[in-house]
């Protein structure tokens, strides 16, 4: 990535917000899934849940990368 520490921190904050939004979407779709009466609707909500979980996983991996790079930069600066 090789960004400046401030840029990395800002990216990390933005990604953390995005993760929280994905989690909120997952919760919403899970509630809708439980309430859905028709199997077709339940399948749609299940698909949406899976998509949001994939997004969350990718964002968490990216956040981990950013945190690792920040830690590496801190070690180099000592």
N, C-alpha and C positions, 0 to 999 in steps of 0.2 A: 504494500500500500504506500509506504514512505510518504506520509503526510506529516505536517507539523502537529505538535502535541495539541495545540488549541483546536485545530481542524478535526483531529481525531476525537477529542472530547465532545465537540459539537455534534459530530456524526453519531457518536455513541448515545448522546442525549436524544437525538431524533429517532434513532433506531429503538431505543427503550420506549419511547412514546408509541412507535409503530407496533411494537410487541404488545403493549397494553391494549391497543385498539384491536389487534388480532384476537387477543384473549376475550375482549368484550364481545366481539363478533361470534366467537365460538360459543360463548355462554348464551347469547341471543338465539343462535341457530339450534342449540341443544334444547332450549326451552320451547322453541317452535316445533322441533321434532317431537317432543313429548306430547304437545297439544294437538299435533296434526292427526286428523282422523283417517284420511285417505293414504293408502300405501304409496301412491305416486308422490304425494307431498313429502312423506317421510323419507323417501329415497332422495328427493331433491335436497332436503335439509341435511341428510347424511352426507351427500356429496359436498355441500357447502362447508360442513364441519371439517371434512377431510382436507379440502382446499385451504381453509384458514389454518388448520394445524400444520400443513406443509409450509405455508408462509411464515408461521410463527417459528418453526424449526430453522428455516433459512435465515430469518432475522436473528435468531439466537446465535447461530453459527457465526454470522457476520459480526455481531456484538462481541463475541468471544475473540474473534480475530483482532478487532479494534482494541480491546482491552489488553490483549497480548502484545500488540505493537506499542501501546502506551507504556506498558511495563518494560518492554525492551528499551524504549527511548529513555525511560527513567534510569535504568541500569547503566546505559551508555553515558549519560550525563554526569554520573557520579565519579 
